[in-house]
Amino acid sequence: MLLLPALICGLTAPASLVAHPHVFVDTGFLLEFDESNQLVQIKVTWQYDEFYSLLITEDLFLDNDGDGKLTPSEAERLVGFDTNWDEGFNGDLEIRAGGDLLALSGPVNPTTDLVEGRIVSTHIRQLETPMAMQAGPFSIKAFDPSFYTAYEIILPVTLSDNLQGLCLLERIEPDIVGGLAIMQAQLLRLDADADLEENDIPLMGGEFATEILVTCPAS
């Protein structure tokens, strides 16, 4: 059975059995435009919660002295721990231009650090086809469809220096109540033991994701 978002599970299970995200990631973006004002890539920053960071450092036998700092060799071993993706994985990131989904490369130029007990990693996703700034508005969402990982866009969202002050950045919060109502209506049609995939019940992580909307001038 597919994993449901935590909020949805709360509609159908006792409070003591409610599922919840297992990993919490503070997220930020840098949209990079070239000299022709074409969007060419986006730099993604992930800052993991303290507990998950602890699990990763212990699994990789890092920071054995517990001082919250990595030696150069430890730091090298940590780099890219979260960018070895299975084929077809979209990196829990969707970027759209004028409503159309943009094709992105896999992660390149990964960096990783341990800051005050939290792992902070970055990577770059390149657009397969650069998009002129007028092709927007650009919509950016970071989400895990199954809600196993919860992304919160609270780190900076910035643009290349050449577009600073030219484009409007808007933060659009999800319609939690509306999304829950839709899922509740779908779940009420099913028996308790029903298989969600066989009944075409979609994962709704994207419906509960914050959207960043970037609108640039036409000329």
N, C-alpha and C positions, 0 to 999 in steps of 0.2 A: 504494500500500500504506500502511495506517495506521501511524503511528509507534508502536512498542512502548515500554513502560517500559524503562529502562536495565537493570534487574535481569533482566528477561525476556530481553532480547537476549543477555545473557551466557550464556544456556542454549543458544543456537543458533549463535553466531558465535565466531570466533577472538578471543582477548583483544585483539589489535591493532585489531579492527574493532568492538568493543563500543560501542554508542551510550551517551549519557549526557545528563543534563539540560543545557540550554544556559543557563538562567537560574536563579539561586538567590535565594530571597526569604525573609528572616526575617519572621515574621508574628505579629501580636498582635490582640486583640479587646477591645472595650468593649461589654458588653451593657447597653443602656439601657432601664430600666423607668420607667413613668410613676407618678404618685401613687397609682394604683389597683393598683400592682404588676403591671402588664401589660407584657410585653416588646413594645416598639414599634420598636426599631431596633438595629442593631449597627454600631459604628464599626470599620472594618478598617484596620490599619496594615501597610504593606509596606515593608520595608527591603531594597533590592536589593544584590546583590553588587557589589564594586568594579569588576569588568571591565564588567559590563552598564551600570553607572552611567556609566562612562567612554564607552562607545559612545553612550549617549543624549545626554550633554552634547556630545560631538563632533558628532553628527548635527544637533543643534539649534544648534550654534555658540555654546555657553555656556561660561563660565569660561575665556575665551581667555587670561587671564593665568596660569592654572594655580594660583591661590592657594587653591582649594577652596571659594571663596565666590562667591555669585551676587549680582549687582547687582539692585536692585528690578525693573528691566525684564526681566532674565534670569529671575528667579524667577517673574515673571508668565507668561512664555512656557512655562515648564516645567509649571505647574499644569495638571493634567488630561491630561497626556500619556498616561497609562495608563488613562483612564476613557472613552475614545471607543470604546465596544464595539460589535461587530456585533450585529444583532438576534438574540436567542435565546441569547446568551452569558450564562452564569450567574455570571460573575465568579470562577470557580474556587472557589465557596463553596456549601456545603450546610448548611442548618440544619433540623433535624427536632425536632418536639415529640411525644413519645410514639410515635415511629417514623414520623410523617407528615411529608413534606417541606413546608416552609413557603414560600409565595410571597413573593419579595422585589422591591423596586423596583430600578431601575437605580441607579448610583452618583450620590450628590448631595453637595454641599459638599466637593469635593475640595481637598486642600492638598498642597503639595509643598515639599521643602527638600533642600538638599545638605549633609550632615553628615559631615565627615571623609572626603570622597571617595565617600560612598554616598548615593544618592537615597533619601529617606524620604517616602512619600506616605500620605495617609489619604483615606478616603471613607466615606460612610454608606450603608447599605442599610436601607431602611424595610420593616417587615412590612406586607404588604397588609391583613392582619387581625391586630390586636394579640392577643397570647396571654397569658392569666393565668399567673402563675408556677406555679400548681398544674397547668398543662397539660403540664408536662415529664414526665420529664427532657428537657432541651434538649441535642441532640447537634450539635456543630459540627465540620465538616471543611473544610479548605482543601486543594484538590488540583486538578491538571491531569490529566484522564483519560489524556492521551497521555504524561505525564511529561516534556514538553519543558521545563516550568517545575517546579522543586522547591520546595515551600513547607515551611518548618520553623517550627513554632509555638514560638518561644523568646523572643518579646517578651511583655510582660505580658498576661494575660487577666484582666479585671476586670469588676465589676458596678457598677451605679449605687449611689450612696452609701446610698440607703434600703434596699438589700438586703445591704450589707456585713455579713458575719458570719452571715447567715441561710441562705445557700445553700451547698451543697457543690460544689466544683469538682474534678473528677477528670480526670486525663490518662491516656488509654488508648492504649498503643502498638500499632501494627499487628502482625498475625501474619505476619511476612515469610516464614518458612519455609513456612507453610501456603499462603500466596498463591502462592509460587513453585512449590510442588508442583502446585497446580491448573493454573497456566499451562503448566507443563512437560507435564502430561498432555494438555492441549489441543493444544499445539504439536507434540507427537510424532505426532499423527494426520495432520499435514499434510505435503505435499511442500515442498521448499525454495522453490519458486516460487509457492506457493499465495497467493491473495489473502485476507487476513485477514477483510475485510469480507464477502466472498462466503461465507466459511465460518463466519460468525457467531461469530468469536473476539472477545470484548469487550475494550475497553481497561480496564485494571485499576488505573489510578492511584488510585482511591478505596480499593482494598484495601490500599494501602501508605501510607495517610494516617493521621497521628495524629488521634485523636478527643478533643475536649474535651466532657465530660459535666457539665451543670449541673443539680443537683437541688435544688429549693426545697421548703420545708415546705408541707403541705397547707393550713395556715391560719396 
